[in-house]
Amino acid sequence: MRFLLLLLFLPFSAFSQTVLEGKAQGTYYVIKYISADTASLQSAIDSIFAGIDQSLSLYKPNSLINQFNEKGHVQMDAHMQAVISKSVEISKITQGAFDITVKPLVDVWGFGVHPPAERKIPSPAAIKKVLTHVGTKYLVIKGRDLSRTKPGVSIDCNGIAQGYTSDVIGRFLDSKGIHDYLVDVGGELCAKGQNAHQQYWTVGIEGESQHIIPLANRAVTTSGNYRRFFDSGGKRFAHTIDPRSGQAIHNNIISVTVVATNAITADGFDNALILMGVERAFAFIRQHPELQLEAGFIYKDAKGEIQEAFSPGFPK
């Protein structure tokens, strides 16, 4: 089930639309841009993905993030520094609802790099033990130096890295004089300018009804409980884990779509807003206008019927 559906128009002007697509970071990517220059940027885009993976991928044995998780200390590159800094900022403002030190919890729930053959609910004792290693307060950042104050603290940037990647590719296109583009990395999108129809790029959110939203130099990400989960005791436990309680989410939220000024911000806040739930999430957005966030929820009500709710400024 996909709740984020890309809707684009066909080009008609002298400027051509170029489409680059493939697989990276364990997901798909689609990059569309309008330019008079038809020279391929594929190799440069591949290099961007490779550089970010070498920094932040848990699947690359010698990546910087794995070096930190193993040794407790690393010299960050520009990618890691930007993501860690933004992650700590979001963790503070959400009071820990988003926290990249969640990795031990992700692992104990079986959603990590090496998942067990059969996932099961960890014992309260196991969760309590793991929680002693969770918290950005255990991270020490001094310039490019990242260290931890407690053994066993490890980080997982999967909840924000794809949004960051979309932004990086967007800035790369800007540097090439391309100012009309849409970048989609695993459903985390950033857009600038207009499509070949000289209209804003548009994205459709599929729920009970379809909402078409224009991306006027904005970014949109989606997070939900419909991709990675397991069922136990009549409950569905999703891979979104609350870093404060250690519990895998099993609330009534199906998905949240977040619109922000850039994809790293939207991606960083979407999981936190899911954990807050609809009413608390909307209250949070009202309390923090400086973040320029808007959100749309798809959820099940008390009768099990699918409902939708949107913050007042959500584009429609």
N, C-alpha and C positions, 0 to 999 in steps of 0.2 A: 504494500500500500504506500503510495507516495502522495504527500500533501503539498509538494512544491513542484509545479509544472511550468516549464519554460515556454513562453509564447512569444514568437518573434515574427517579424514581417519580412517579405522577400524584397531584395534590393531592386531599385529601378534607376538609380542615377549613375553618373559616370564613375563615381566612387564604388568600389566593389566591396562586398562583404566577404571576409575571410573567416573560415571556421577551422579551429584547431581542436581536436578532441582525442582522448585516450584515457589511460588509467595511471593513477599515481596516488600515493599516500593511502593505499588500500581502498580507493574509491575511483570514481570517474571524474573527468573534467571536460568542460566545454568552454571554449573561449571564442567569442565572436566580436569582430571589430570592423569598422568601416574605414577604408583607406584607399588613396590613389596608388599607393605603392604596394605591389603584389609580391614583393620579396618575402619569403617564408621566415617566420620567427620561431619555427618549431624547435630548432636546436637550442636557441636561447631560452625558450620556455622550459625545455627539458633540463637545462642547467639550473634554472631556478628551483624546480622541484627537487633535483638532486642535492642542491645546497641546503635547502630547508630540511630534507630528510636526514642529511648527515648531521644536522644540528638537533632535530627534535623527534626523530622517529624511534619509537621503542622497538621496532622490528629490525633496525640496523645495529648489529652487535657493538660496533665501535663509535656509535653516534655520541655526541656530547651529552645528551640526556642520559644515555646508558652509562657513560663514564661517571657522571655525577651520582647516579643511583648505586653504582658499585663502590665508588671510592669516597663519596661524600664531599667532593671538591672538584671544581672544573673552572677553566677560563672560558667564559662565554664568548661566542661570536655575536655579530650584530643581530642575527635572527633570534637566537636564544635570549639575548639581553632584552630585546623589544617584547617578546612574549612573556618572559618572567616578570618584567616590570608591570605590564598591563594586567597580568594575572593577579599579582599581589594587590594592585589597586582595586580590582573588581572584588577580590576576596574581602577586603576591608569594608567596602561600601555595602556589600551584601551580608556582612557579619558572618562570613564563613560559609554561606550557601554555595559559593563557588570557591574551590580550593584545589590547586594542582597537586598538593601533597596527598590527594585521595588515592594514589596508586595502591598502597597496601590494602585498602578496602576493595578496590576494583579486583584485585587478585584473589582475596579471600571469598568474594562472591562468585568467582569463576568467570569474570568478564575480561581478564587480562590477556596478555600476548599468548600465553599457553593455557587455554581453557581446558578444564577437565572433560572427560568423556560425558559425564552427567553432572549438571549443576545441581546444587542443593543449598538450602538455607544454612548459613554458618551458625554455630552455637552462639548464644549471648556472650559466653566467656571469650570465644575467639574474636568477636567483634570488639568487645571491651579491650582486649589486649592490643588489637590493631589500632584502635583509636588513640592509643598513647603515642603513636608515631605520626599522627595527622595534625596539621596546622602550619600555616605559613609563618607563624611565630618562630618556627624552628629553622627557617631559612635566613641566611646572612648574605646580603648583597653589598659588595664594596667595589664599585666600578664594574669591571668585567669579571670580578671574582665572585663565584657562587659557592657557598659552603653551608653545612648544616651543623646545628648545635647538639644533635642527638643522633646516634646510630640508628639505622632502620628507617629513617625518613627518606622517602623517595617521591619522585614527581612524575606526573602524567599530564602532558599538554594536549591530549587528543580533543579535549573539549573546547579548544580555542585555536589550534594550529591551522586548521583548514580555512577559517575565516581570515587569519593572518596571511595565509598563502594567497588568497584571492586579492587582498589589498596589495601585496607585493607585486603580483602580476599586473594589477591595474596601474601601479606606479611605473612599472617597466614600460607599459604601453604609452603612458604619458611621456616618458623620456624619449620615446621614438616619434613623438609628434602625433600620436594617435589619441584622440580625445573623444571618440565615440566607440564605446565598447561595453560588453557584458562578459563578466568572468564568473564561471560557476565551477566551484571545486566541491564536489560531493553534496550539492544543495546549499552551499554557502556562497552567496552571490554579492558582487559589487558591480555597479553600473555607473557609467558616465556618458553625458551627451545624449545623442539620439540615434535611433536605428536608421536604416536606409529609407524609411518612410517619413523621415524627419519628424518622428514622434518619440516620446520617451520609451525606453525599453519597458516591457511589461512582464509581470509574473502573475500566474494564476495560482490561487490557493484552493485546493479541492477539499471540500468537506461535504456537508449536507447540501450546500449550494456552492457555486464557484464565484470567487471574488477576484477580479482583475485589478492589480495594483500597479501604478506607474512608479518606476524607480527614477526619480529626478535627482540624479547624482547622489544616490543613496545605496545602502546595502541591506540585504535581507538574508536571514538564516532561519532554519527550522530545526527543532529538536522534538523527538517524540519517543513514545514507548512501544512503537510498532515494529522496530527493527531487531533489537537484541533483547531477549527476555527469556524467562522460563516460568512455568506454572508449577505451583506447589500449594497443597492445602486449599485449593479453590481460589488462590490469589495469583496474579501475574506480577512477577518481579522483574523490573526493567533495569537496564544497565546504568540508568541515572541514579547515582548513589548520593545520599545526603552526607556530606563530610562531617556534619555536626553530630548526628545520631548513629551513623554507620549503617543505616538501613537503606536497602535498595528500594527505589520508589515503587509503590503499589497504590497510588491514588487514582483519581478518575480522569486525569488529564491524558488525552491521546496525543496532542501535539501543541506546540506553541511556535508561532512565526513572529520573529522580531525584526523590526526595521530600525536602522540606526544610520549614523553618518558614515560609518565604515564597518567592514565585515568583522574585524577583530572584536569590536565592541558588541555587535549583535550576537556573535558566536559566544563570547564570554558570558553574556547575560542570559542566553536562552535557557540553559539548564537551571540556573538560579531561579528564574521566573517559574519554571515548571514546579520546582520544589515549593515555592511560595503558594502556588494555587492561584486561581483566577482573581479573587477579591484582593488578596494581599499583594499580588503582582501589580494590579492596577493602582493600588494605594502607593506602592513603591514608585511607580512611574510618575504619579502626581507629586510625590514628595521630592523627586529629583529631576526637575525640568532641565537642568544643565546637561543631563545625559542625552537628551533628545531621543528617547526611546519610545517606540510604539509597539504594541503586541496584539496578536490575534490568537485566541485559544479555540481548540476543538476539544470537547470533553463530554463525558457521560454524566447525566444528571442522576438524581436519586432513583429514578425509575429505569435507569439504564439506557435512556434515549440520548442520542448524540445531539449536542447543542454547540452553539458558537457564541463567542463574546469577543469584542474588540475594544481597545482603548479609544477614547474620543478622537485622537488625532491619527488613528490608523488610516493610511491612504486607501481610497476606494475608487 
